[in-house]
Amino acid sequence: NPAASPQAQFTGDMGVTNFSASDTIAYHELTKWENFSVRGIDFAFHSNRLAIEEIKFVGAHNSLVISSNGQLSIAALIKSPATANAPTATPVTNAPAPEPFPIRVGAVVLERSSFRAADDSLLRRFEMHVEEINGNIRDIVLPGLNKASVDIHGKVSSLAPFEITGSVTPDPKNLFVDLKIAFTNTDLSSLSPYTEKFVGRPLTKGKLTSEQRIHIENRALAAANIIDLAQLTLGARVESPDATKLPVKLAIGLLKDMDGHILLDVPMSGSLDDPKLSVWGLVGQTLQNLILKVATSPFSLLGALAGGGEELQFVDFAPGRAALNDGQTNKLFQLATALTKRPALSLEIGATFDPALDVDSLGRQKVAERMKTLRIEEIVARGKPAPAMSEVQLEDNEYDRLLRKAYRAAFNTTPEQALYEKLTATLATNTVGQAAAPAAEGGVRTGTQKGASVLLGFNKSLAQMAAATKGSITGTNAAATAPRTEKQLVRDELEQRLATLAPVTSEELRTLMQQRIETVQKFLIETAGIAADRVLPTTPNPEDPNRKGPARVVFSLD
């Protein structure tokens, strides 16, 4: 039957030895091999069949090179077709579907092969070698459901082994993949030219051990990625206009455990019909999300290691003081525990000051010191030797007497009289404002005003009058929720007004901030056991508007 006879047929073997190819611009070697052989070919056209016992590469060396202009070297081999006067293609309608062309390959074998990747477009040249590639892919059948076995292994940079094992069905209509891809102790320092460009820091050391399992069936992807990055270390910052602003170095420090490992488990799934699906793209997105989380809330990640949280970012102090209380020392112990688990991190210590409460407290402390000086002057005036300032302890009654004495000398009045005048003026202002509101709204007031004395009621106590003002004139500490007693009001008046005679200076605020920083630094090093070179104090600057806030020490991670 002539119709059943093949129009072309070939059986036999073929091979090419000592082949090489280079690009025509930079003359980069693209590929070469010692021997390429195809054995056991049985090809027939028209009856449509191709069977090959074995395809084998021996000593194949392939290269992927990016030239200095950013173009793949292999692109130089591809000539763009001429478009001038090109004939217009005639659309084909109702073309018959091509007849199936069964292909069967017994094995594709790689022996002593290698691969080289290089990039000349970077400021510092990148180059990586994959060597000693050996293995095979067996029982390839197209089309069909047959699963071809995969067993390929080799070494990255001649030292770090890798393997690709499993099975695949390469028929696009029946695609099936079940592969394991594993790398062990792969040196990452060769990637430094890329990290310099895109991170702004060289990668001084680091190794990758990973295992990726990819399963594709019914066009659904399910992949597991176990990644272990060991001793990943970035160097000093270098200038690069392409560098990310994300805190990559901080992210590495937060993710790296006590043994220097970053362990990531990145599962993923999706549909091959999704054009945005990319296995490595998803891995990259996961890493980017981790870095973004570090950028927005590094202390929440750090605090999770020690049962704390975002509050580990600061330590509060009593206004005007630099001593730690028990609650804050507990927080510092938690912080130290977390830092012990992340030895790559350093801690910068800064401080903020409260422009109201800290200034008020420091002013009162200066007044207290002045009262001690007055007491010493009284002792000396009686002919007795002057005691040391640290030895002078004032009882409350004596302190009150000295305050009143200094107040009378400075202002020629009593604190009660001064308070009364302030409260009267404030209440009068408030009353006038309240009285004006109904009139402005067209309301009608009844009764006759007989002056401020009647409206304010002189028979009220100072405490009652102060309560009526809601703390508006009694100083920065008087706006507390609890009502102030008359004794407290008088003490506030004495101390706060005397404090105006010697206002708190910027240098005194700087000293307070510095003392707080040193207190925390000493506790972390001497009590909590953090290495001194990991605790980095910063220079306080009370003139910086960003330093105004709560009375606390604030931390940042590096």
C-alpha positions in Angstrom: 0.0 0.0 0.0 1.9 3.1 -1.2 -0.1 5.4 1.0 1.1 3.6 4.1 4.7 3.8 3.1 6.7 6.6 4.8 7.8 9.5 2.5 11.1 9.7 4.3 12.8 7.4 6.7 16.1 7.3 8.6 17.6 4.8 10.9 21.1 4.9 12.4 23.3 7.1 14.6 24.8 10.5 14.3 27.2 12.7 16.2 29.2 15.9 16.4 32.6 16.2 18.1 34.7 19.1 19.2 32.1 21.7 18.5 32.2 25.3 19.7 30.3 28.6 19.1 30.9 32.2 20.1 29.1 35.4 19.7 30.3 37.8 17.0 30.6 41.0 19.2 32.6 40.2 22.3 33.5 36.7 21.2 32.2 35.1 24.4 32.2 31.4 24.1 28.6 30.3 24.2 28.8 26.6 23.9 31.1 23.8 23.1 31.2 20.0 23.6 33.7 17.2 23.2 31.1 14.8 21.9 27.4 15.0 21.0 25.9 11.7 19.9 22.4 10.5 19.0 22.2 6.7 19.0 19.5 4.4 17.8 17.5 6.8 15.6 14.4 5.5 14.0 12.6 8.3 12.1 9.8 8.1 9.6 8.0 11.0 8.0 4.4 10.6 6.9 3.9 7.6 9.1 5.1 10.0 11.8 7.3 8.5 14.3 10.6 9.3 16.0 12.4 6.9 18.3 15.8 7.5 19.8 17.6 5.2 22.1 20.0 7.8 23.6 21.0 11.4 23.3 24.3 12.0 25.0 26.4 15.1 25.7 30.0 14.5 26.8 32.1 17.5 28.1 29.4 20.0 27.2 30.2 23.5 28.4 27.5 26.2 28.0 27.7 29.9 28.9 25.1 32.5 29.6 26.9 35.9 29.4 25.4 39.4 29.7 27.6 41.9 27.8 28.6 45.3 29.1 25.6 46.8 27.2 23.2 44.6 29.2 22.4 42.3 26.2 22.7 38.6 26.3 25.6 37.5 24.1 23.5 34.8 22.4 21.3 37.6 21.1 24.1 38.6 18.8 23.6 35.3 16.9 20.0 36.1 16.2 19.5 38.2 13.1 16.3 40.2 12.9 14.4 39.4 9.7 14.1 42.1 7.1 10.7 43.7 7.1 10.8 45.9 4.0 8.5 44.8 1.2 7.6 41.7 3.2 4.6 40.0 1.6 1.4 40.0 3.6 0.6 36.6 5.0 -2.7 35.2 3.8 -4.7 34.0 6.8 -5.5 30.3 6.8 -8.9 29.3 7.7 -10.2 25.9 8.6 -6.7 24.4 8.5 -6.7 20.8 9.5 -5.2 19.9 12.8 -1.7 18.5 12.4 -1.4 14.8 12.8 0.2 13.6 16.0 4.0 12.9 15.8 4.9 10.4 18.5 8.4 10.9 19.9 10.1 8.5 22.2 13.6 9.0 23.7 15.1 6.3 25.8 17.5 8.6 27.6 19.1 12.1 27.5 22.5 11.7 29.2 24.8 14.4 30.5 28.4 13.5 31.3 31.1 15.8 32.6 29.2 18.9 31.6 29.3 22.4 33.0 27.6 25.8 32.9 28.9 29.3 33.3 27.0 32.5 34.0 28.6 35.9 33.8 27.5 39.5 33.8 29.8 42.2 32.4 27.2 45.0 32.8 27.9 45.4 36.6 30.4 47.7 38.2 32.2 44.5 39.4 32.0 41.5 37.1 29.8 38.6 38.2 30.7 35.0 37.4 29.5 31.7 38.6 30.3 28.1 37.5 28.3 24.9 37.8 30.5 21.9 37.2 30.6 18.2 37.1 27.0 18.0 35.8 26.1 14.3 35.3 22.9 12.5 35.1 20.0 11.6 32.8 16.4 11.9 31.9 14.9 8.6 30.9 11.8 7.3 29.1 10.6 10.5 27.4 7.3 10.0 25.5 5.4 12.7 23.6 2.5 12.9 23.5 1.2 10.8 26.4 1.0 10.3 30.1 4.3 8.5 30.6 6.4 9.9 33.4 10.1 10.4 32.5 12.5 9.9 35.4 15.0 12.7 36.2 18.3 12.2 38.0 20.8 15.1 37.5 23.5 16.2 39.9 26.6 18.3 40.0 28.5 21.0 41.9 28.3 24.7 42.2 31.8 26.3 42.0 33.2 22.7 42.2 32.5 22.4 45.9 28.8 22.6 46.7 26.6 19.7 45.5 23.2 20.0 43.9 20.7 17.5 42.6 17.5 17.5 40.6 15.5 14.3 40.9 12.0 13.1 40.3 9.7 12.6 37.3 8.1 14.7 34.7 5.5 14.3 31.9 6.7 16.9 29.3 3.5 16.7 27.2 1.9 20.2 27.5 -1.6 18.8 27.4 -0.8 16.3 30.2 1.8 18.2 32.1 3.0 16.5 35.2 6.0 17.5 37.4 7.2 16.0 40.6 10.7 17.2 41.2 13.1 17.8 44.1 15.8 20.5 43.6 18.4 20.6 46.3 21.5 22.8 46.9 24.0 22.1 49.8 26.4 24.7 51.2 26.4 26.9 48.0 28.7 29.8 48.5 26.8 33.1 47.9 29.6 35.6 48.0 29.9 35.5 44.2 26.6 37.4 44.2 28.3 40.4 45.8 28.3 42.5 42.6 24.5 42.2 42.5 24.1 43.1 46.2 26.4 46.1 45.8 24.1 47.3 43.0 20.7 46.5 44.4 21.2 46.5 48.1 24.1 49.0 48.4 26.3 46.6 50.3 28.7 43.8 49.3 27.9 40.3 50.4 31.0 39.3 52.3 29.9 35.8 53.1 27.0 33.4 53.2 26.0 29.9 52.1 22.7 28.5 50.8 21.3 25.1 51.6 17.8 24.6 50.1 15.3 22.0 49.1 12.5 22.8 46.8 9.8 20.3 45.9 7.6 21.1 43.0 4.4 19.3 42.1 2.3 20.1 39.1 -0.8 18.1 38.2 -4.0 19.1 36.4 -2.3 22.5 35.9 -2.2 23.1 39.6 1.1 24.0 41.3 2.0 23.0 44.9 5.5 23.8 46.0 7.5 23.6 49.2 10.6 25.7 49.7 12.9 25.1 52.7 15.7 27.6 52.6 18.6 27.8 55.0 20.9 30.9 54.7 24.0 30.5 56.8 26.3 33.3 58.0 24.8 35.8 55.6 26.8 39.0 56.1 26.7 42.3 54.4 29.6 44.7 54.3 29.9 48.5 54.6 27.5 50.6 52.5 28.6 51.5 49.0 27.0 54.1 46.8 24.6 52.8 44.2 21.7 54.7 42.5 19.9 51.3 42.1 20.0 50.3 45.7 16.8 49.6 47.5 15.8 51.8 50.5 14.6 48.7 52.4 16.6 47.8 55.5 18.0 44.6 54.2 20.9 44.5 56.6 18.5 44.9 59.6 16.3 42.2 58.2 19.2 39.8 58.0 20.1 40.6 61.6 16.6 40.0 62.8 16.1 36.8 60.9 19.5 35.3 61.7 19.4 32.9 64.8 22.1 32.3 67.4 23.9 29.9 65.1 23.9 32.4 62.2 21.2 30.7 60.2 18.1 32.1 58.5 15.5 29.4 58.2 12.6 30.0 55.8 9.7 27.7 55.0 7.9 29.1 51.9 5.0 27.0 50.7 3.1 28.2 47.6 0.3 27.1 45.3 -1.5 28.4 42.3 -2.7 27.7 38.8 -0.5 27.6 35.7 -3.3 29.4 33.9 -2.5 32.5 36.1 -0.1 34.6 34.0 1.3 36.2 37.2 2.4 32.8 38.7 6.1 32.5 39.2 7.7 30.1 41.7 10.8 32.2 42.2 8.7 35.3 42.0 6.6 34.1 44.9 9.8 33.3 46.9 11.1 36.8 46.1 7.8 38.4 47.1 7.8 36.5 50.4 11.3 37.8 51.2 10.3 41.3 50.2 7.3 41.1 52.5 9.6 40.0 55.4 11.8 43.0 54.8 8.8 45.3 54.7 7.6 44.0 58.0 11.1 44.6 59.5 11.0 48.1 58.1 7.6 48.9 59.7 7.9 47.1 63.0 11.3 45.7 63.8 10.7 45.6 67.5 7.6 43.6 67.2 9.6 40.9 65.5 12.4 41.2 68.1 10.0 41.3 71.0 8.3 38.1 69.9 11.6 36.3 70.7 11.3 37.3 74.4 7.5 37.6 75.0 7.6 41.3 74.6 6.5 43.4 71.7 6.7 46.9 70.1 7.0 48.4 73.6 10.6 47.1 73.8 11.5 50.0 71.6 11.7 52.4 74.6 12.2 52.8 78.3 10.2 55.4 80.3 11.6 57.5 83.0 10.0 59.6 85.7 10.0 63.3 84.8 13.4 64.9 85.4 14.9 61.6 86.6 17.5 59.2 85.2 16.9 56.2 87.4 15.2 53.0 86.3 12.2 51.5 88.0 11.4 47.8 88.3 9.0 47.8 85.4 11.6 49.3 83.0 14.4 46.9 84.2 12.1 44.0 83.4 11.6 45.4 79.9 15.4 45.7 79.5 15.9 42.1 80.6 13.4 41.1 77.9 15.2 43.2 75.3 18.6 41.6 76.3 17.1 38.1 76.0 15.9 38.9 72.4 19.3 40.5 71.5 21.1 37.3 72.8 19.0 35.3 70.3 19.9 37.7 67.5 23.7 38.2 67.9 24.1 40.0 64.5 22.1 43.0 65.8 23.5 46.2 67.3 21.3 48.5 69.5 21.5 52.3 69.1 20.4 54.2 72.2 18.9 57.7 72.0 16.6 59.8 74.2 13.7 62.1 74.1 12.6 64.7 76.7 9.2 66.0 77.7 9.3 69.8 77.2 6.6 70.2 79.9 7.1 67.5 82.6 10.9 67.2 82.4 11.4 71.0 82.4 9.0 71.3 85.4 10.7 68.6 87.3 14.3 69.9 86.6 13.1 73.4 87.7 11.8 72.1 91.0 15.1 70.1 91.5 17.0 73.4 91.0 14.7 75.1 93.5 15.3 72.3 96.0 19.1 72.7 95.6 18.7 76.4 96.1 16.8 75.8 99.4 19.7 73.6 100.6 22.1 76.4 99.8 19.9 78.8 101.8 19.9 76.4 104.8 23.7 76.2 104.6 23.9 80.0 104.6 21.7 80.1 107.7 24.0 77.6 109.5 27.1 79.6 108.5 25.4 82.9 109.7 25.1 81.3 113.2 28.9 80.8 113.2 28.8 77.0 112.5 30.9 75.3 109.8 29.1 74.7 106.5 28.1 71.1 105.9 28.4 69.4 102.6 25.5 69.9 100.3 25.0 66.1 100.2 24.7 66.0 104.0 21.8 68.6 104.1 18.5 66.9 104.5 15.4 69.2 104.8 12.3 68.1 106.6 9.1 69.1 104.8 8.3 71.9 107.3 11.7 73.3 107.0 11.7 73.1 103.3 8.3 74.9 103.2 9.7 77.7 105.5 12.7 78.2 103.2 10.5 78.2 100.1 8.3 80.9 101.7 11.3 82.9 102.8 12.8 82.9 99.2 9.4 83.6 97.7 8.8 86.6 99.9 12.3 88.0 99.1 11.8 87.5 95.4 8.2 88.6 94.9 7.2 90.5 98.0 4.0 88.6 98.5 2.7 85.2 99.8 1.9 82.2 97.6 -1.7 82.3 98.8 -2.2 85.9 97.7 -0.6 85.2 94.3 -2.7 82.1 93.8 -5.8 83.9 94.8 -5.2 86.7 92.3 -4.4 84.2 89.5 -7.5 82.1 90.2 -9.7 85.2 90.4 -8.5 86.5 87.1 -9.0 83.1 85.4 -12.5 82.6 86.8 -13.5 86.1 85.8 -12.3 85.4 82.2 -14.2 82.1 82.1 -17.3 83.7 83.5 -17.3 86.5 81.0 -16.9 84.0 78.2 -19.7 81.9 79.4 -22.0 84.9 79.9 -21.2 86.2 76.4 -22.2 82.9 74.6 -26.0 83.1 75.2 -26.0 86.7 74.1 -24.1 85.9 70.9 -26.7 83.3 70.2 -29.6 85.6 70.8 -30.4 84.3 74.3 -31.7 86.3 77.3 -30.0 86.3 80.7 -32.0 87.0 83.8 -30.9 88.7 86.9 -28.4 91.5 87.4 -24.5 91.1 87.5 -23.1 92.8 90.5 -19.4 92.5 89.7 -16.7 89.9 89.8 -16.8 89.6 93.5 -20.3 88.2 93.5 -19.8 86.1 90.4 -16.6 84.4 91.8 -17.6 84.1 95.4 -14.7 85.2 97.6 -15.8 82.7 100.3 -14.5 79.7 98.2 -11.3 78.0 99.2 -8.2 78.0 96.9 -8.8 74.3 96.2 -12.4 75.0 95.1 -11.4 77.9 92.9 -8.6 75.8 91.3 -11.1 72.9 90.7 -13.4 75.4 88.9 -10.6 76.4 86.6 -9.9 72.7 85.7 -6.2 73.2 86.4 -5.6 75.9 83.7 -3.5 78.1 86.0 -1.9 75.7 88.4 1.1 74.6 86.3 2.1 71.6 84.3 1.5 69.1 87.0 -1.8 70.4 88.1 -3.9 69.0 85.2 -3.9 65.6 86.9 -7.2 63.9 87.3 -7.2 64.0 91.1 -8.2 67.4 92.6 -5.3 69.3 94.2 -5.4 70.1 97.9 -4.6 73.7 99.0 -1.2 72.5 100.4 -0.3 71.0 97.0 -1.5 74.2 95.2 0.7 76.4 97.4 3.7 74.1 97.0 3.3 74.2 93.2 3.1 78.0 93.3 6.2 78.2 95.5 8.4 75.8 93.4 7.2 76.8 89.9 7.4 80.5 90.4 10.8 80.3 92.1 12.0 78.1 89.2 11.4 81.0 86.8 14.3 82.8 88.5 16.7 80.2 87.0 15.1 78.6 83.9 16.1 75.2 82.8 18.8 75.4 80.1 19.2 73.4 77.0 22.5 72.1 78.4 20.7 70.8 81.5 18.2 68.9 79.3 21.1 67.5 77.3 22.7 66.3 80.6 19.5 64.6 81.6 19.1 62.9 78.3 22.8 61.8 78.5 22.3 60.4 82.0 19.3 58.4 80.9 21.3 56.9 77.9 24.2 56.0 80.2 21.9 54.4 82.8 20.4 52.1 80.2 23.8 51.4 78.5 25.3 50.5 81.8 22.4 48.2 82.7 22.4 46.4 79.4 26.2 45.8 79.6 26.9 45.2 83.3 23.6 43.7 84.4 22.0 42.1 81.4 25.2 40.9 79.9 25.1 42.4 76.4 28.5 42.9 74.7 29.6 46.5 74.9 30.3 46.7 71.2 26.7 45.9 70.5 25.3 48.8 72.5 25.8 52.1 70.7 24.9 55.4 72.5 24.0 58.4 70.4 24.7 62.1 71.2 21.5 63.7 72.6 20.4 67.1 71.1 17.6 68.9 72.9 17.5 71.5 70.1 16.3 68.8 67.7 12.5 69.0 67.4 12.4 65.3 66.9 13.8 64.8 70.4 10.7 66.3 72.0 8.3 63.7 73.3 7.8 61.5 76.3 10.5 61.2 78.9 12.2 58.1 77.7 15.2 56.4 76.1 14.4 55.1 72.6 16.1 52.3 70.7 16.9 51.6 67.1 18.3 48.4 65.6 21.3 48.1 63.2 
